[in-house]
Amino acid sequence: MAELAEAEAAEAEARAEAARAKATAARLRGGEPDIEGDEVTDDDADDDAEDDGELDPRGWWARIGAVTVAVVATVIVAIGSLVVTGLMVVSHEKVTAQKQHQAELVEAARRGVIALLSIDYNRAKTDVQHVIDLSTGTFKDDFTRGADDFVKTAEQSKAVTVGTVKSAALEKENGDTGVVLLAASSTVTNSSGAHQDPRAWRMSVTVARDGAQYKMSNVEFVP
């Protein structure tokens, strides 16, 4: 009886060992984790869930959209800055051109008045012609018609007059014409060398374009 019991116990142990081997083989074929060696914790599951969330395409599209908006905003700001800079440059150029135009009008009036008030009897014809050259329009026509009489008067007086412009300012402008107010003076020296007291003049001179230059087109003496 004892031998029979031992045989049965050995057979049972063999069946148990075979069952364990079969279970191990089944786990290996099915890829099941080793419960003892590869226990999955809650933290690992959370990490896997977070990793899965990071790979969500919607997240990537959201990031791409944010980057696109930032780039577009930067481009808009850059374009706006360029536009403002361009407008400032254009405005500056216009102001500069206007100032230059006004300066040319004033300078034309100043040159004309100095020529008109500066006559030397020794070169009366040349000085009178200089006034004509700096004139245009009706003033030039009128002065040209009286040029001979003006020369004779200067030669007979045997006097030298020198004109000086004290100040000049643009009163108004309209395209290629302008009106300039001037304060001037003239000194007269006769043939004997005697000097007369300076004479003060206030003049309103209209200036107009004649070709590439501005010239006197009208002269009025202001009280």
Backbone torsions as a table, in degrees:
resi	resn	phi	psi	omega
1	MET	NA	-40.2	-179.4
2	ALA	-61.9	-38.0	-178.9
3	GLU	-68.8	-35.7	179.3
4	LEU	-65.9	-40.5	-179.9
5	ALA	-65.0	-40.4	180.0
6	GLU	-65.3	-37.4	-179.3
7	ALA	-65.9	-42.7	179.2
8	GLU	-63.8	-40.3	-180.0
9	ALA	-64.2	-39.6	-179.7
10	ALA	-66.6	-38.8	179.8
11	GLU	-65.3	-40.1	179.5
12	ALA	-64.4	-40.7	178.9
13	GLU	-64.0	-37.8	179.8
14	ALA	-66.7	-40.9	178.6
15	ARG	-64.4	-38.5	179.9
16	ALA	-65.8	-41.4	179.6
17	GLU	-64.9	-39.3	178.6
18	ALA	-65.1	-38.5	179.0
19	ALA	-64.5	-41.1	178.9
20	ARG	-64.2	-40.5	179.0
21	ALA	-64.4	-41.2	179.3
22	LYS	-63.5	-40.3	179.6
23	ALA	-65.4	-39.7	178.9
24	THR	-64.0	-42.4	179.2
25	ALA	-63.7	-39.5	179.8
26	ALA	-64.5	-39.4	178.9
27	ARG	-64.8	-39.8	-179.9
28	LEU	-65.1	-41.5	179.7
29	ARG	-68.7	-36.8	-176.5
30	GLY	-88.5	-1.4	178.7
31	GLY	69.4	20.3	179.9
32	GLU	-70.5	140.4	-178.6
33	PRO	-69.3	149.5	175.1
34	ASP	-71.9	112.7	-173.2
35	ILE	-59.5	-36.9	-177.8
36	GLU	-75.9	-38.3	-172.6
37	GLY	-95.9	-26.6	-173.1
38	ASP	-124.1	55.6	179.4
39	GLU	-71.1	128.6	-179.6
40	VAL	-90.4	123.7	-178.5
41	THR	-97.8	168.7	177.7
42	ASP	-66.0	-35.8	179.6
43	ASP	-63.4	-41.2	179.1
44	ASP	-63.5	-37.8	179.9
45	ALA	-65.7	-40.2	178.7
46	ASP	-64.2	-41.7	179.2
47	ASP	-61.2	-41.6	179.4
48	ASP	-63.6	-37.5	179.9
49	ALA	-65.9	-40.8	178.3
50	GLU	-63.4	-41.0	179.1
51	ASP	-62.2	-41.3	179.3
52	ASP	-62.9	-35.6	179.5
53	GLY	-66.8	-37.0	-179.5
54	GLU	-66.1	-24.5	-179.7
55	LEU	-91.3	4.3	179.3
56	ASP	-65.5	122.0	-179.9
57	PRO	-55.3	-33.1	179.8
58	ARG	-61.9	-34.9	177.3
59	GLY	-65.7	-41.2	178.5
60	TRP	-65.5	-42.7	179.0
61	TRP	-63.2	-36.4	178.3
62	ALA	-64.0	-42.1	178.9
63	ARG	-65.8	-43.7	178.8
64	ILE	-61.2	-41.2	178.5
65	GLY	-62.0	-41.3	179.3
66	ALA	-64.3	-42.3	178.2
67	VAL	-63.4	-41.8	179.7
68	THR	-61.5	-44.3	178.6
69	VAL	-60.6	-42.4	179.7
70	ALA	-63.5	-42.0	179.4
71	VAL	-64.4	-45.1	179.6
72	VAL	-61.5	-42.5	179.0
73	ALA	-61.8	-41.2	178.8
74	THR	-63.7	-42.3	178.9
75	VAL	-63.1	-42.6	179.5
76	ILE	-61.8	-43.8	178.5
77	VAL	-62.1	-42.5	179.9
78	ALA	-63.3	-44.0	179.0
79	ILE	-63.6	-42.3	177.9
80	GLY	-59.8	-41.1	178.6
81	SER	-63.6	-41.4	179.0
82	LEU	-64.1	-40.7	179.8
83	VAL	-63.7	-45.9	179.6
84	VAL	-61.8	-43.5	178.9
85	THR	-61.8	-42.3	178.7
86	GLY	-62.1	-42.2	178.7
87	LEU	-64.2	-39.1	178.9
88	MET	-64.8	-40.6	179.1
89	VAL	-64.2	-45.5	179.6
90	VAL	-62.1	-43.7	179.6
91	SER	-62.5	-41.7	179.3
92	HIS	-63.4	-40.8	179.4
93	GLU	-64.2	-39.8	178.8
94	LYS	-64.4	-43.9	179.4
95	VAL	-63.1	-43.0	179.4
96	THR	-62.4	-43.4	179.6
97	ALA	-64.4	-39.0	179.9
98	GLN	-66.4	-42.8	178.2
99	LYS	-62.6	-40.6	178.6
100	GLN	-63.8	-41.5	178.9
101	HIS	-62.1	-44.8	179.4
102	GLN	-64.3	-40.3	179.0
103	ALA	-63.5	-37.3	178.7
104	GLU	-65.8	-38.8	177.8
105	LEU	-62.9	-47.3	-179.3
106	VAL	-64.4	-42.1	-178.6
107	GLU	-65.4	-38.3	178.2
108	ALA	-62.7	-42.5	178.1
109	ALA	-65.9	-41.4	-179.6
110	ARG	-62.0	-46.9	179.4
111	ARG	-60.9	-43.0	-178.4
112	GLY	-63.9	-42.2	-179.5
113	VAL	-67.0	-42.4	178.3
114	ILE	-60.3	-42.7	178.5
115	ALA	-65.0	-39.1	-178.1
116	LEU	-67.2	-34.0	-177.2
117	LEU	-94.8	-2.4	-177.3
118	SER	-115.5	97.3	-179.2
119	ILE	-128.1	123.3	176.7
120	ASP	-106.8	123.1	-176.8
121	TYR	-61.2	-23.5	178.7
122	ASN	-68.9	-25.1	179.3
123	ARG	-136.0	43.9	-174.6
124	ALA	-57.5	-43.9	-179.0
125	LYS	-61.1	-43.3	180.0
126	THR	-64.5	-43.4	-178.8
127	ASP	-66.1	-40.3	178.5
128	VAL	-66.0	-40.0	177.9
129	GLN	-64.2	-33.9	178.3
130	HIS	-63.2	-40.0	176.8
131	VAL	-62.9	-42.6	179.1
132	ILE	-62.3	-41.1	-179.4
133	ASP	-64.0	-27.2	-179.1
134	LEU	-93.9	10.3	-176.4
135	SER	-118.4	163.5	177.3
136	THR	-152.6	168.2	175.1
137	GLY	68.1	-149.9	-176.4
138	THR	-65.3	-34.0	179.5
139	PHE	-63.2	-42.4	178.3
140	LYS	-62.8	-43.0	-179.9
141	ASP	-62.4	-46.3	-179.2
142	ASP	-65.0	-43.3	-177.9
143	PHE	-67.7	-36.4	179.0
144	THR	-64.2	-40.7	179.1
145	ARG	-64.4	-32.4	-179.4
146	GLY	-98.6	10.0	-174.9
147	ALA	-61.9	-43.5	-177.9
148	ASP	-62.1	-44.8	178.6
149	ASP	-63.8	-37.6	179.9
150	PHE	-64.2	-42.2	179.7
151	VAL	-64.1	-45.0	180.0
152	LYS	-61.1	-42.8	179.8
153	THR	-61.8	-43.3	-179.6
154	ALA	-65.0	-42.1	-179.3
155	GLU	-68.1	-38.5	179.9
156	GLN	-69.6	-33.1	-179.2
157	SER	-74.3	-19.5	-176.2
158	LYS	46.0	48.9	-178.5
159	ALA	-122.6	156.1	176.1
160	VAL	-121.1	120.2	176.8
161	THR	-110.3	139.8	179.2
162	VAL	-125.7	121.6	-178.9
163	GLY	-100.1	147.8	178.6
164	THR	-137.7	134.9	176.2
165	VAL	-94.8	120.7	-179.5
166	LYS	-82.0	-41.9	179.7
167	SER	-155.3	155.5	179.6
168	ALA	-150.9	139.5	-180.0
169	ALA	-146.2	143.2	179.1
170	LEU	-78.5	119.8	179.2
171	GLU	-81.8	-44.1	178.6
172	LYS	-160.4	160.3	178.1
173	GLU	-142.2	152.6	178.9
174	ASN	-150.3	92.2	-178.3
175	GLY	65.4	-117.3	-177.0
176	ASP	-93.4	15.9	176.7
177	THR	-129.3	158.7	178.2
178	GLY	-162.2	159.3	177.6
179	VAL	-116.4	126.4	-176.6
180	VAL	-117.7	131.5	174.9
181	LEU	-97.2	132.3	-176.7
182	LEU	-131.7	145.1	169.7
183	ALA	-112.2	121.1	-175.1
184	ALA	-133.9	169.5	175.8
185	SER	-144.6	158.1	177.6
186	SER	-139.6	141.8	175.6
187	THR	-114.9	142.5	-176.9
188	VAL	-120.4	131.4	175.7
189	THR	-123.8	124.7	-179.6
190	ASN	-87.3	-179.3	-174.9
191	SER	-63.9	-23.9	179.7
192	SER	-84.0	-4.5	178.8
193	GLY	92.4	1.9	180.0
194	ALA	-75.3	138.4	-179.8
195	HIS	-102.6	133.9	173.4
196	GLN	-92.4	158.9	178.1
197	ASP	-62.2	141.7	179.3
198	PRO	-58.8	145.8	176.7
199	ARG	-109.3	137.4	-179.0
200	ALA	-98.1	141.9	-179.5
201	TRP	-132.6	141.7	169.1
202	ARG	-119.6	127.8	-171.5
203	MET	-134.6	145.8	173.2
204	SER	-114.1	115.4	-174.3
205	VAL	-116.2	125.1	174.2
206	THR	-91.5	132.1	-177.2
207	VAL	-118.4	138.6	179.1
208	ALA	-138.0	155.2	178.7
209	ARG	-74.4	135.3	175.3
210	ASP	-132.3	97.4	-174.2
211	GLY	70.7	-122.8	-178.9
212	ALA	-96.2	4.0	-176.3
213	GLN	-125.2	160.9	170.9
214	TYR	-101.6	136.5	-177.2
215	LYS	-138.4	164.3	177.9
216	MET	-68.5	131.4	175.4
217	SER	-116.3	-12.7	176.1
218	ASN	-163.1	143.2	179.5
219	VAL	-132.8	127.6	177.1
220	GLU	-128.4	137.5	175.2
221	PHE	-90.6	126.5	-175.9
222	VAL	-100.6	131.0	180.0
223	PRO	-60.6	NA	NA
